[in-house]
Amino acid sequence: MNQDVWTAVDMYITDLLVPSDPALEAALQASGAAGLPSIQVSPVQGKLLHLLARACGARQVLEIGTLGGYSTLWLARALPAGGRVITLEADPKRAEVSRSNFALAGLSGVIELRLGTALETLPKLASEGRGPFDLIFIDANKSSMPEYFDWALKLSHAGSIIIADNVVRNGAVLDAASGDADIQGVRRFNERLASEKRVTATEIQTVGSKGYDGFAFVLVIADR
């Protein structure tokens, strides 16, 4: 098995189960045209987020890391009437592209983008009494993943789902001596996850058009 096979299978699944969608495709094209890195979730992963949000009946969703808003759109489309997504983005250019994509998809009224570093914005959300959130998607810089997880717990309730992307890093997560801050961030997150009594969790390795990586799936089983 190799990357060509993984990508071909992803395309096969996408053609069968993820119908062509003009707004989602336009979001990807706009992100590429703006020079944003192509590190968003794949279409099949985006639909997985969508299905998880629908399955848990999420009304309030928090996303840490917007990029071009592709995953945000998948999450927003899963919400019932009156639902809302708050998404956090530190980069002004990415935020501008995302807002344009939200408007094009007709979802600006459902999505609230907060500009600023997440570790500054998350305490503000807490102080404003926002949340608790039913689903939280962590997909920002991995070096701060443990801190994002701690805030996710503070902003959740028993029954909330927390999903964290990129927890395998092409297998590099095994390297305890890595000098990569993102690898060390993922390892600290995993250790934090294993010791936290308020959650039960697992991680699933993934292959596909985005290479070899994985998701963490966390269920909050107790309130603070």
SVG drawing of the C-alpha trace seen along z (x, -y; Angstrom):
<svg xmlns="http://www.w3.org/2000/svg" viewBox="-35 -40 50 42">
<polyline fill="none" stroke="black" stroke-width="0.4" points="0.0,0.0 1.2,-3.5 0.0,-7.1 -1.3,-6.6 -3.6,-3.8 -4.8,-5.7 -5.7,-8.7 -7.4,-6.6 -9.5,-4.9 -10.4,-8.3 -11.5,-9.4 -13.6,-6.3 -15.3,-6.8 -15.9,-10.5 -17.4,-9.8 -19.9,-7.3 -20.7,-8.9 -19.8,-12.6 -21.7,-14.2 -20.3,-17.2 -21.2,-20.4 -20.6,-23.8 -20.1,-25.8 -17.6,-23.3 -15.7,-23.1 -15.6,-26.9 -14.3,-27.1 -11.4,-24.8 -10.7,-26.7 -10.8,-30.1 -8.4,-28.8 -6.0,-27.5 -6.2,-30.8 -5.3,-32.7 -2.3,-30.6 -3.5,-28.8 -1.9,-25.5 -3.9,-22.4 -4.0,-20.9 -7.8,-21.0 -9.7,-17.7 -10.4,-15.7 -14.0,-15.4 -14.6,-12.1 -13.2,-13.4 -15.4,-16.5 -18.5,-14.3 -17.4,-12.3 -17.4,-15.4 -20.8,-16.3 -22.2,-12.9 -20.8,-12.9 -22.3,-16.3 -25.7,-15.1 -25.4,-11.8 -24.9,-13.6 -27.5,-16.2 -25.0,-19.1 -26.5,-22.5 -23.4,-24.4 -20.1,-23.6 -16.7,-25.0 -13.8,-24.7 -10.3,-25.6 -8.5,-26.4 -10.5,-27.6 -8.0,-27.7 -10.2,-28.4 -13.4,-27.3 -13.9,-24.0 -14.5,-21.9 -16.5,-24.7 -19.0,-24.5 -19.3,-20.7 -20.1,-21.3 -22.4,-24.2 -24.5,-22.2 -25.1,-19.5 -26.8,-21.9 -30.5,-22.1 -32.4,-25.4 -31.0,-27.8 -27.6,-26.0 -24.3,-27.8 -20.6,-27.2 -17.9,-29.4 -14.6,-29.0 -11.3,-30.4 -8.6,-31.6 -5.3,-33.5 -4.4,-34.5 -6.2,-37.5 -5.8,-36.4 -7.2,-33.0 -10.1,-34.6 -10.9,-36.8 -10.9,-33.9 -13.1,-31.9 -15.7,-34.7 -16.0,-35.0 -16.5,-31.2 -19.2,-31.3 -21.0,-34.1 -20.9,-32.2 -22.4,-29.2 -25.1,-31.2 -24.0,-30.3 -22.6,-33.6 -25.6,-33.8 -24.8,-30.4 -21.0,-30.8 -19.2,-33.2 -15.5,-33.6 -13.3,-34.9 -10.0,-36.4 -7.1,-36.0 -4.9,-33.3 -7.0,-30.5 -5.3,-30.7 -6.4,-34.3 -9.9,-33.7 -10.8,-30.6 -10.7,-32.4 -12.8,-35.1 -15.5,-32.6 -15.5,-31.2 -15.8,-34.6 -18.7,-35.5 -20.5,-32.3 -20.4,-30.9 -21.0,-27.2 -21.1,-24.5 -20.5,-23.1 -21.9,-19.8 -19.0,-19.1 -15.5,-20.6 -13.1,-20.1 -9.4,-20.8 -7.4,-21.3 -4.9,-24.1 -1.2,-24.1 -0.3,-20.8 2.3,-22.3 -0.6,-23.7 -2.9,-20.8 -2.8,-19.9 -3.9,-23.4 -6.6,-23.4 -7.9,-20.2 -8.0,-21.7 -10.1,-24.5 -12.3,-22.2 -13.0,-20.3 -13.9,-23.6 -16.3,-24.5 -18.0,-21.1 -20.6,-19.1 -21.1,-15.4 -22.0,-14.0 -19.9,-16.4 -17.7,-15.0 -14.2,-16.3 -12.4,-15.5 -8.7,-16.2 -7.0,-15.9 -3.4,-14.9 -2.6,-12.8 -0.4,-10.3 1.8,-12.5 2.9,-9.9 3.9,-7.7 6.3,-10.3 4.2,-10.4 6.2,-7.3 9.4,-9.4 9.7,-10.5 13.0,-12.3 11.6,-14.3 12.7,-17.9 9.5,-18.9 7.3,-21.0 4.2,-19.6 5.2,-16.0 5.8,-16.8 2.5,-18.7 0.6,-15.6 2.5,-13.3 1.6,-15.6 -2.0,-15.7 -2.1,-11.9 -0.6,-11.6 -3.1,-14.2 -6.0,-12.3 -4.9,-9.0 -4.9,-10.5 -8.1,-12.5 -10.9,-10.8 -13.7,-13.0 -13.4,-11.4 -13.2,-8.2 -11.3,-8.2 -9.7,-6.3 -7.6,-7.2 -8.0,-5.9 -5.2,-5.8 -6.2,-7.0 -4.8,-6.8 -6.1,-8.7 -5.5,-11.6 -4.0,-13.5 -1.5,-10.7 -1.0,-8.8 -2.4,-10.3 -5.2,-9.9 -8.1,-11.3 -8.7,-11.3 -12.3,-10.7 -13.2,-11.8 -16.5,-11.5 -16.9,-13.7 -18.5,-11.5 -18.6,-13.8 -19.1,-17.5 -16.4,-19.6"/>
</svg>
